[in-house]
Amino acid sequence: MPLISTKGVYGLQAMYELSKHKDETPMQIRDISANADIPQNYLEQLLGKLRRAGLVNSIRGARGGYLLARSADDIKVVDILVALEDDLKIADSKVNNPILDLFFDESKEKMKKIFDFNLSKLDEYQERYNEFLHYNI
């Protein structure tokens, strides 16, 4: 079982698309869906979770859509993953062994630190993308 599910991967893609959207107008769900190659119905569910977590704002109406609730340099990848995955899990359930439970709990905390450290904020992905565009072979 992967550590990050499709929810997490799609959610990161959607948040990255929103972070690239520099216009002050909301980004419509069909555009996020097309740009990130995420099924629109699934994306609606993910954006609802991200909204409840305070990571995106939704605007109703014909010109409505979604915006980041905070600036991209203030949104951490670990926050996105926790909002969508309900937590970062190494194991699905506790075991009847306190030593293994301790191991799984410590592993989960270390994993959170990894996502909190490596490319931890949305704006860092745009910087990497710009580096990629200017990379010469």
C-alpha positions as CSV (number, residue, x, y, z in Angstrom):
1,M,0.0,0.0,0.0
2,P,1.5,3.4,-0.9
3,L,2.1,6.0,1.7
4,I,0.3,8.6,-0.3
5,S,-2.9,7.6,-2.0
6,T,-4.4,9.0,-5.2
7,K,-6.2,11.6,-3.0
8,G,-2.9,13.0,-1.8
9,V,-1.3,13.0,-5.3
10,Y,-4.3,14.6,-7.0
11,G,-4.7,17.1,-4.2
12,L,-1.0,18.1,-4.5
13,Q,-1.5,18.5,-8.3
14,A,-4.7,20.6,-7.8
15,M,-3.0,22.9,-5.2
16,Y,0.0,23.3,-7.5
17,E,-2.3,24.4,-10.3
18,L,-3.9,26.9,-8.0
19,S,-0.5,28.2,-6.9
20,K,0.5,28.8,-10.5
21,H,-2.7,30.8,-11.1
22,K,-1.5,34.4,-10.6
23,D,-4.7,36.1,-11.6
24,E,-6.8,37.4,-8.7
25,T,-9.9,35.7,-10.2
26,P,-10.9,32.2,-9.0
27,M,-9.8,29.3,-11.1
28,Q,-12.7,27.2,-12.3
29,I,-12.8,23.5,-11.5
30,R,-12.9,22.5,-15.1
31,D,-9.6,24.3,-15.7
32,I,-8.0,22.8,-12.7
33,S,-9.3,19.4,-13.8
34,A,-8.0,19.8,-17.3
35,N,-4.6,21.2,-16.3
36,A,-3.9,18.6,-13.6
37,D,-5.6,15.7,-15.5
38,I,-7.9,14.9,-12.5
39,P,-11.5,13.7,-13.0
40,Q,-13.7,16.6,-12.2
41,N,-16.1,14.7,-9.9
42,Y,-13.2,13.5,-7.8
43,L,-11.6,16.9,-7.8
44,E,-14.8,18.4,-6.4
45,Q,-14.5,16.1,-3.4
46,L,-10.9,16.9,-2.8
47,L,-11.4,20.6,-3.1
48,G,-14.2,20.3,-0.5
49,K,-11.8,18.7,2.0
50,L,-9.1,21.3,1.2
51,R,-11.7,24.1,1.8
52,R,-12.8,22.6,5.1
53,A,-9.1,22.5,6.1
54,G,-8.7,26.2,5.3
55,L,-6.3,25.7,2.4
56,V,-8.6,26.9,-0.4
57,N,-11.5,29.3,-0.7
58,S,-14.5,28.7,-3.0
59,I,-16.4,31.5,-4.7
60,R,-19.9,30.8,-6.0
61,G,-21.5,32.0,-9.2
62,A,-20.9,32.0,-12.9
63,R,-17.4,33.5,-12.4
64,G,-16.7,31.5,-9.3
65,G,-14.1,28.9,-8.6
66,Y,-11.3,28.3,-6.2
67,L,-8.4,30.3,-4.9
68,L,-5.7,29.5,-2.4
69,A,-6.8,30.6,1.1
70,R,-3.2,31.7,1.9
71,S,-0.2,32.6,-0.1
72,A,1.7,29.6,-1.7
73,D,4.7,30.3,0.5
74,D,2.5,29.7,3.6
75,I,1.0,26.4,2.5
76,K,3.0,23.3,3.4
77,V,2.8,20.0,1.5
78,V,2.4,18.2,4.8
79,D,-0.8,20.3,5.6
80,I,-2.2,19.3,2.2
81,L,-1.5,15.6,2.7
82,V,-2.9,15.6,6.2
83,A,-6.1,17.4,5.1
84,L,-6.7,14.8,2.4
85,E,-5.3,11.6,3.9
86,D,-6.8,12.5,7.4
87,D,-3.3,11.8,8.6
88,L,-0.1,10.3,7.2
89,K,-0.2,6.6,8.1
90,I,2.5,3.9,8.0
91,A,0.1,1.2,9.1
92,D,-3.7,1.1,8.8
93,S,-4.3,0.0,12.4
94,K,-2.6,-0.5,15.7
95,V,-1.1,-3.9,16.4
96,N,-1.0,-5.9,19.6
97,N,2.6,-5.1,20.2
98,P,3.6,-1.9,22.0
99,I,7.1,-2.0,20.5
100,L,5.7,-2.1,16.9
101,D,3.2,0.6,17.8
102,L,6.0,2.8,19.0
103,F,7.9,2.1,15.8
104,F,4.9,3.0,13.6
105,D,4.3,6.2,15.6
106,E,7.9,7.3,15.4
107,S,8.0,6.4,11.7
108,K,4.9,8.5,11.1
109,E,6.4,11.5,12.8
110,K,9.6,11.1,10.8
111,M,7.6,11.0,7.6
112,K,5.8,14.2,8.5
113,K,9.2,15.8,9.1
114,I,10.3,14.7,5.6
115,F,7.3,16.3,4.0
116,D,7.7,19.3,6.2
117,F,11.3,19.8,5.1
118,N,11.8,18.7,1.4
119,L,10.1,21.1,-1.0
120,S,7.7,21.8,1.8
121,K,5.8,24.8,0.4
122,L,3.9,25.2,-2.8
123,D,5.9,28.2,-4.0
124,E,9.1,26.0,-4.0
125,Y,7.6,23.8,-6.7
126,Q,7.2,26.8,-9.0
127,E,10.9,27.6,-8.4
128,R,11.9,24.0,-9.3
129,Y,9.7,24.2,-12.4
130,N,11.5,27.4,-13.5
131,E,14.9,25.7,-12.9
132,F,13.7,22.7,-15.0
133,L,12.7,25.0,-17.9
134,H,16.2,26.5,-17.9
135,Y,18.1,23.2,-17.5
136,N,20.4,22.4,-20.4
137,I,21.6,18.9,-21.3
